[in-house]
Each structure stands twice: as C-alpha cells, then as structure tokens.
C-alpha cells in the first residue's frame, strides 16, 4: 500500500511524502505467526502453510523473508526452506518492523515490535 501526504503552509510552500508499507492482502487469514511480539532478542516465526495451500500445484516453494524497519529499509532478507525459523533481533534498535514473507506470487505481512 502506498500512502501520499502533501502539506502546505500559508506562504504557499508545499512538500509531499510518499511511503510504501507492507500490507496483508490475505483477507484476514494470515498464516504468519510471530512470537514473542514484542521481542527483545529472538523472534520465532511460524508460517502455517496449510491455510494457503494450493491444490493445483504440488511444487514446494521457498519462503523469501524480509524484515523492514519503520523507514522501509530492509534490515534482514533471507530465503528459508522451513516453515518454522527464528530471526536474531538483538542487534536491532527498538521500534516497529514489518515482516514480509513471499511464497510464489503471494505476500504476507506481520508487524513486529522490538523493545529493549
């Protein structure tokens, strides 16, 4: 989802900011489970594949996992073959992060809070 905000002052000067944020388009049936959330050191992630299984194909697809900070900068990106894995977040700053898991042409997102 892209959000655009335009602000102007009484002198006529204006500025526009555009921000793209991950958005869960799975219709409320998000197969991504994160714990603990908020997290300090490690985030455990479970991708519950049975909720989105595609009966038309039997091909196993890898999961591309991306973690972005509040400025939409990628701080972690890795391909996983397993549907359960952990991410060490102990070196990340306190804040809100967006986890995006891509499988084939489908994307799923979850918000993660890191607090120290």
C-alpha positions as CSV (number, residue, x, y, z in Angstrom):
1,X,0.0,0.0,0.0
2,X,1.3,3.5,-0.8
3,X,0.5,6.5,1.3
4,X,1.0,10.0,0.0
5,X,0.8,13.1,2.2
6,X,1.0,16.6,1.0
7,X,1.4,19.6,3.3
8,X,1.5,23.3,2.6
9,X,2.0,26.4,4.6
10,X,0.4,29.8,4.5
11,X,3.3,31.1,2.3
12,X,2.4,28.6,-0.4
13,X,5.3,26.3,0.1
14,X,4.4,22.6,0.0
15,X,6.1,19.2,0.4
16,X,5.0,15.7,-0.5
17,X,6.0,12.5,1.2
18,X,5.3,9.1,-0.3
19,X,5.7,5.9,1.8
20,X,5.1,2.3,0.8
21,X,4.2,-0.1,3.6
22,X,3.7,-3.8,3.6
23,X,0.0,-4.8,3.7
24,X,-1.6,-8.1,4.4
25,X,-3.7,-9.0,1.4
26,X,-4.6,-12.4,2.6
27,X,-8.2,-11.4,3.6
28,X,-7.7,-11.7,7.3
29,X,-6.5,-15.3,7.2
30,X,-2.8,-14.5,7.8
31,X,-0.7,-17.7,8.0
32,X,2.2,-15.8,9.7
33,X,2.5,-16.3,13.4
34,X,5.2,-14.4,15.4
35,X,6.2,-14.8,19.0
36,X,7.1,-13.2,21.2
37,X,5.8,-9.9,20.0
38,X,7.1,-7.5,21.3
39,X,10.6,-9.2,21.2
40,X,14.0,-8.4,22.7
41,X,16.5,-11.0,21.3
42,X,14.9,-13.5,19.0
43,X,11.6,-13.7,17.0
44,X,10.2,-17.1,16.3
45,X,8.2,-17.3,13.1
46,X,5.8,-20.0,12.0
47,X,4.3,-20.0,8.5
48,X,1.2,-22.1,8.6
49,X,1.2,-23.3,5.1
50,X,-1.9,-25.4,5.3
51,X,-4.0,-22.2,5.4
52,X,-2.9,-21.2,1.9
53,X,-2.1,-24.5,0.2
54,X,-2.7,-24.5,-3.5
55,X,-4.1,-27.8,-4.6
56,X,-3.3,-27.1,-8.2
57,X,0.4,-27.4,-7.7
58,X,2.4,-29.8,-5.5
59,X,5.7,-27.9,-6.0
60,X,7.4,-26.8,-2.8
61,X,8.4,-23.2,-2.9
62,X,11.0,-21.5,-0.7
63,X,9.9,-18.6,1.5
64,X,11.6,-15.3,1.0
65,X,11.6,-13.5,4.3
66,X,12.2,-9.7,4.5
67,X,12.3,-7.6,7.7
68,X,12.0,-3.8,7.1
69,X,12.3,-1.0,9.7
70,X,9.9,1.9,10.1
71,X,11.7,3.8,7.3
72,X,11.0,0.9,4.9
73,X,14.7,-0.1,4.8
74,X,15.5,-3.8,4.6
75,X,17.4,-4.9,7.7
76,X,17.0,-8.7,7.1
77,X,16.4,-10.8,4.0
78,X,16.9,-14.5,3.6
79,X,15.4,-17.5,1.8
80,X,14.0,-20.2,4.1
81,X,13.0,-23.8,3.1
82,X,11.4,-24.5,6.5
83,X,8.1,-23.0,7.6
84,X,9.4,-22.5,11.2
85,X,12.5,-20.4,11.8
86,X,13.9,-17.7,14.1
87,X,15.5,-14.3,13.5
88,X,18.0,-12.9,15.9
89,X,16.9,-9.3,16.5
90,X,19.2,-8.5,19.4
91,X,21.2,-6.1,17.3
92,X,18.2,-4.1,16.0
93,X,17.1,-0.9,17.5
94,X,13.8,-0.6,19.5
95,X,11.0,0.2,17.1
96,X,8.3,-1.2,14.7
97,X,9.3,-3.5,12.0
98,X,7.4,-5.1,9.1
99,X,7.9,-8.8,8.4
100,X,7.1,-9.8,4.8
101,X,7.0,-13.4,3.7
102,X,6.8,-14.1,0.0
103,X,5.9,-17.6,-1.4
104,X,5.5,-17.7,-5.1
105,X,3.4,-14.8,-6.1
106,X,1.7,-14.4,-2.7
107,X,2.9,-12.0,0.0
108,X,2.0,-12.0,3.7
109,X,3.0,-9.3,6.3
110,X,3.1,-9.0,10.0
111,X,4.1,-6.1,12.3
112,X,6.9,-6.9,14.8
113,X,7.7,-4.7,17.8
114,X,11.3,-4.8,19.1
115,X,11.7,-3.4,22.6
116,X,14.8,-3.5,24.7
